[in-house]
Amino acid sequence: MTRIKTRARAPEGKRQVLIIMDQEVIKSVKVAAVEDDIKMSHAVEEAVRDWLSKRKREKATAHGA
């Protein structure tokens, strides 16, 4: 009997996305995630959240808020 490979389901409240990044960046993130004992997806999500927060602060400063 052959086993059919199925995709893992995303945890509740999460969605899977496909992104294309430089292969050296991917390698560096994988290594750092292993060193920090976290999932690569967690590292990428944290980086994106930090970027969004920084972007929001910069926009608020630019608009004099």
N, C-alpha and C positions, 0 to 999 in steps of 0.2 A: 504494500500500500504506500503510495507516495504522499508525502506531506505537503500541503499547500502553504506557502509562506504568506502570512497575513501581516498587515501593518499594525503596529501597536497603537492602541487608542490613546488619544491625548487625555490627560487628567481633566476632571471637571473644571470648567472655567478657562480652559486653555484650548488653543487651536494650533494645528501644525501649519507651518509656512515654509515655502521654498525660497531661499535667498542664494544669490551668487556672490561670492567674495573671492578675493585674491587667495590663492592656495597657501601662500606663506602666512597670511593672517589666520586662516583656518588652522594650520598646523600649530601656530603659536597659541591660539585659543585652546586647542585640544590639550597641549602640554600644560598650560597654566591651569586648566580645569582639573586635570589629573593631579597636579601638584597641590591644588587647594581642596582636593577630594569633593568636587562638585560636578554636576552635569554640565556639559558644554552649553546646553540650552539655557541653563540658569545664568551662566557667565554672560552670554549674549543678551539675555533679557535685562540683566542688571546694567550692562553697558548702554543699552537703548534707553532704559529708564533714566539713567544719569544724563544722557544726551538730551532727552526731552525736557528734563528739569532745567538744565543749563540753557537750553533754547528759550524756555518760558521766561526765565530770569532776564536773559538778554533782551527779549522783546519788551518786557515790562520796563526795563531801564531805558530802552530806546524811545518808548512812548511816554516817558516821564511819570510813570506810575510809582 
